[in-house]
């Protein structure tokens, strides 16, 4: 493969990484906002958050990309460049899945911790910020890792917009060289390397977060008689 074609593939990798980071950040923000809203005391907030989750989980990410890129300009006059259209469609779609991860992790926190926050006269937001989230976030990391890998693979869908991501660039190279097996083997390996790197980074983050609340290796170094209290603090 010539240097020009390799340059095309490298540009595709960079575009895929950009899309992964941007849509991942959007999906994370949506996950926490909607996931926390699913536990709100007001039924209307829970209903709206649940409606969003069901709508975006029940629709195809590919169709959502088409809708954002082709329908929005016609319906509202908003023409987004392919990168931002892909980011919006993927971020909102995968954020709906992530919101269920957040809701489930918050619901799995020991009720005694919530009661402890009430006993300390914490406001609902203080209980969420100081008690629930510090204990729930480490438990979210493994499913979020899986979701992030799925998002990486979902970035290939933006090629339908003509966006020069890894899949689109690889297809151009395939057409130029007529070597499908070789080109797509390279693409598989590149996606695997990116996914493996993400997995290792997320596992490292999980260990650090769990050590911070006494669930990781740091727990064995704690002094006898010390216990983990509300919010993962040491009492």
N, C-alpha and C positions, 0 to 999 in steps of 0.2 A: 504494500500500500504506500502511495506517495506521501510526501510530507504535507502537501496541500490537503489531502484527504484526512490525514491524522489531525491536522489543525481543525478541520471541520468537526471531527469527533470530539476533540477537546473543548471546542466552543459549545457543543451539545452537552457535554458533562457539566460545564460551568452553568449553563442555563438551567439544567435539571437541579443542580445544587441550590441555585438562587430560588427557584420555584419551591423546592423542598423547605428551605429555611423560612421564606415568607409565608407560605401557606401553613407551615407548622406553627409559626408564631400566632397567626390568626386563629387556627384551630384550637390552640392552647387557651387563648383568651376567651374564645367562645365557650370552650368546655367548662371553664371555671365559672364564668358568668351564668350560663344556663344551668350548669350542674348545681350551683349554690341556690339559684332561683327555684330549682325543683324541690328544695327543702324549706322554702319560705313559708312563714306562718299564714300568709294571705293566700286564699285559694285562687284568686285571679292571677297572681304571679305564677303560681304552680301550673295553672292551666295554660297560660301563654307559653311558658317554658316547655311544657310537655307538648304543646301543639307544634312548636318549632322543631323539637326533637323528632316527632313522628313524621312530619312533612319531609325533612331533609334525610332522615334515615330511609324513608320509603320511596325516594326518588333516585334515579340513576345519576351517578356523578358525571357520566358522559353526556347525558341529556342536559344536566345543569350547566356544563361548560358551553354546550351549544346555545342554551337559553341566555346565559350571561353575555356571550360574545355576539350572537346574531339577533336575539329578540330585544334586549335592552336598547340598542341603538334605534330600532324601529318604534318601540313602545314609548320610550322616554327621551330619546335623543342623546343618550349617554354612550359614547363610543370608547370602550376601554382597550388599551393595547393588550396584545395576547398575554403578556406576563401578568398583568394585573387582573385580567379576566380569569386566567387559570388560578391565580392566588385566591380570588374571591370565591370561585366555585368550589375549589378543593377545600379551602379553609372552612367554609360554612358547612359543607357536607361532612367532613371528618370531625368537625367540631361537635356535630350532633351525636356522633358515636362517643366522642370523648366526654360529653356531658353526662352520659350514663356511667362512665367510669368514676367521675367525680361524685355523682350522687351516691353510687354504691359504696365508695370508700368512706364518705361521710356517714352513711348509715351504719357502717360496720364498726365505728368507734364505740367503745364501751359506754353505755348510757351513764355510768357512774361519773365519767369525766364531764359530761354535760351537766349533771346534777351538781358536781363540784363547782363548775363555773357559776351556776345559779346561786349556790351558797355563798360565793365570793362577791355576789352582787354585780357580776359582769353583765354588760348589755349584750343583746344577741350578736352584734357585730364583734364585740370583744371575745365572746365565747367562740365564735367562728375563727377569728384570727389567732387567738392565743391558745385555744384548747383543741378544737376540732382539726383545723388544717395542719398544724404541725404533726399530728399523729396520722392523719389520713393521707397526706401527700406521699410519704414513702411507700404506702401500699398501692398508690396509683402508678408508680413508675413501671412495673412489669407490663401491665396492660397498655400503658401509654407507649412503651417501647414497641409492642406489637403493632399498635395503631400507626406509629411513625414509620415503621417498615412498610405497612400497607399504603401509607400516604406516598412513600417513595415510589412504589410500584404504580400508584395511581397517577403520578406525574406524567407517565407515558401517554395518558389520554389527551394531553394538550396538543399532541401532534396533529389532531384533527383540525386544529385552527391554523396549521401551517407554521406553528411555533418551532423554532430550531432547537428542540431539546435533544437528549441523547437518542431516543428512538427515531425521531424524524431525521436527524443527521445520519444515523446508521442506515436508514432506508435509502438515503441519497447515495451513500457510499456503495451500498449493495447494487443499486441500479447502475452505478458507474463501473463497477468491477464485475458484476454478475457472479458474485461469490457469496451466496447466502449463508452457507454453513460457517465459513470463517468469520464473517462480519457479526452474525448474531451470537456466535460463541464468545467473541470479544465483549459484546453488549451484556450477555448474561454474567460474565465475570466482573464487569464494571459495576453492575447493579449489586452483585453479591458483595463486592469489596465495600461499597458505600453502606449497604445494610449491615454488614459485619462491624464496621466502624461505629455506626449508630448504636448497635447493640452493646458494644463494649463501653461506650461512653455512658449510656443509660444505666448499665450495671454498676459502673463506678459511682454515678450520682446516687443510685439507690443505697449503696453501702455507706456513703457519706451521710445521707439523710437519716438512715436507720441508726448509725452510730451516734448521731446528734441527739436522738431521743432515747438512747440506751438500749436499742434493739440489735445493734451490730457488734463488732469485735470489741468496741470500746467498753461494753458492759462488763466484760471479764476483768477489766482493770479498775473498776469502781471499788471503793472500800466497803467492807462488810457492814451491813446495817443500813446502807443508804438505799432508798427506794425511789422509783420514778413517780412523780406526782402529776398534777394537772398540767397539760401542755407539754409533757415530756420533761419537765423540770425535775431537779433532784431535791428530795426532801430529807 
